[in-house]
Amino acid sequence: STFEAVDVERFAYVIRGNGRAYVGEQVFPLDAESMLWLERVDTFYLEAGANGLEVLLCHAPAGE
């Protein structure tokens, strides 16, 4: 799935597995216990590796 830009900052925390995050034109590796901060304007998608990818996706501030 592609996640569109929204008017909040978000972060993704990798619970287990690995993969890649595609944020705009950039690619970031994702490994267990890594974290990725996403700005308000970022459109991104996540791709699971061979071991799957389980993430916690949160937005900040949480009250919005």
N, C-alpha and C positions, 0 to 999 in steps of 0.2 A: 504494500500500500504506500501511496505517496501522501505525506502529511503537508498540507498547505500552510502558508504563513498565517499566523493569527496574531492578535494584539497582546500577546503575553510572551514572556521568556519561558523556555522549557528546558528540561534536562532529561537525558536518558541514562539510566544506570543499568549496566549489564549484570543480570543476576547469574546467568550461566550461559555457556556456549561461546560462540564467537561469530564474527561476520564483518560487515562493512557498513558505514553510514555514508550516504551520498548527500552532501549539503551544498546546494548550488552547484558550482563547478568543482568542488573539493571532495576528496574521498578520505575517510578516516577509518583506521582499523578499530574493531571492537573486540575486546577480550573480556573474560569474566572479571567482574569487579571494576571495570573501567567506567568512566563517566564522560558524557558529552554534553556541553552546554550549547543551547541553541538560542539565537537572538530572535527578536520579534518578527523580523522580516525573512527568516530562513524557511525555505521549502526543502524538505528532505525526504529520503526514504531509506529504509534499513534492509539489508540483505543478509540472510542467515548463512553461516558457514556449514561445513560438513557435520558439525556436532549440534546444529540447531542454534537458536538464539532466543533467549528469554530476557526481556527488558522491562524495566519499570519506567514509564514515561510520565513525568510530572510537569506541571506548569507553575510559575511563580509570578506574582504572589498567589498562594493557594486559595485565597478568598475570592478570587475573580472567576 
